[in-house]
């Protein structure tokens, strides 16, 4: 675990960890404490059940990666929700946030438009919390 939280579990790995940590800091300023988990390895995946333990606490989950839609985020979702029985602990629908369905441009500016960024993570988690408590988390403008 990179950062403890109590409202939502963000599951990611690799380069997305830094971006997710930035988003978690921004979410904290909005009153949303996100738990950030670095899976570190896809094979083997979550052998200590850390993600389920986090999900039991938060009841909400976002799978984040820089792969194309239906790639790694779909794999992680299937592992946790289906194979580990994570659906028992959900209060909100699980979400995925992946890279765009195109080849990224070369250079660091291409990353911003192709891969998830802190603003997209913030919006995804904030909207999840808005569904739970619209009075506490009014719609983003």
N, C-alpha and C positions, 0 to 999 in steps of 0.2 A: 504494500500500500504506500502510495506517495503522499497522500493527504487524507486525513480522516474527515468525515462529514456525516450528516444525518438525513438529508432530504432526497438525495439522488446518488446513485453509483454511476460513475463514468469509467468504462472499461476500455483500455487502449494499450498501445505498446509503441516502442521505438520513437521516431521523431515526433509523433503526435503527443507524447507525454508532456513535452515542453509547452506545446500549444494548449493542451488541456489544463495545465497548471495555471497558465495565464488566464484562461477562461474561468477557472475555479476562483481565482482571486477577484475577478470582476463579479462573479455570481455572489461571492461573499459580501461584497459591498451592497448588493441588492437584497441581502438577508437570506440567501440560499447557500447553505453549506453543502458542497458537493464532495463526496468521497471519491478519490481518484485512485484507480488500481492499474498498475502496469503488469500485464500478464507475463511479460518477459519471454515467454515461449509459447508457440502454438502447438508444438508436438514435443513433449507432452503438454497438455493444457490444464491449467488450474488443478494440479494434483492434490493440493491441500484444501480445496474447497473455499478459498478466500472470497471468491465472487459471490457464492451463495450466502456466506455469512454477512457480507456487505448488503446483499439484497434483502435479507431478513430484517436488517436494520432500517434500510431506506425505502423499500417497497417500490422503487423506481429505478430504471436502468437505461443508460445510453451506451451503445457500443460505437466506438469511434476508431476509424482507421483511414489511411490514405490510399487504400486500394480502390478499385472501381466498385460501383454498387453491385451487391451480390457476391462479393469476394470475401475478404477476411471478416468483415463485420457480420455477414450472414453466417459464416462458420462459427464465430464466437456466440452469436445469438442462438444457433441450433445447439451448441454444446451446453450452454447455461440453461436456456429455457426448456428445451426438449429433453436432453440427455440427463441433466442434473436436477430436473424438476423445478426449475426456478419459477415457473408459472404459478406455483402454489403461493409464492410470496409477493406477487405483483398487485399493486393498487392502481397502477397506470399501465397503459400499453407500452411494451418495450419499444425503444427507438434505436435506429441506426443512423449514423452520419458518416458517410464515406467520401472518397474523392469523386470527382465528376466522371461521367462516362465518356471521357476522351483522353487522348494522350497529353500529358502536361507539356507546356512550353519549356524550353531550356532556360536556365537562369532562375534566380530566386524570385523574380516577380511572377513567373509562371506558377510557382507554388501557391501563391495567394489565390489565384483564380481557379486552380485545379484541385487543390487539397483543402480539407476542412481548415477553417481558421477560428480564432478565439471568438469572433463575433457570431459565427454560425453556431458554435457550441453554446454560447450564452443564450442565443435566441431559442435553440431547441430545448434546453433545460428550462428556461424561463417559461416558455409556452406550456411545457409539461406541468409546471407548478401553477400556472394560470388555470389550467383545467381542474386542478385539485382545489384551489382557493382563489377564485376570481377577485374577491374583495381585497385580499392581501397582495395579489400580484395582478394589477390591472393590465389590460392589453398593451403591448408595445406599440409605439407609433412609428 
